[in-house]
Amino acid sequence: MSNALWLALGLVLIAEGIGPLITPKGWRQMVAQLSAQPDNQLRRIGGCLVVAGVVMAWVFS
């Protein structure tokens, strides 16, 4: 695996870990609210995140 891919994975892990590290109660509430959303809403959110990630990768590559 290239160094850039490991760097990207490390940055994702850092970003994912900040929420539960700083505000575990708020993070837990956010996860509970997300789990209450219907499937199509979660798909829409996931799609937006994927598109945003692709655009960011394209811009910064």
Secondary structure, DSSP 4 states (H G I P E B T S, - for coil): --HHHHHHHHHHHHHHHHHHHH-HHHHHHHHHHHHTS-HHHHHHHHHHHHHHHHHHHHHH-
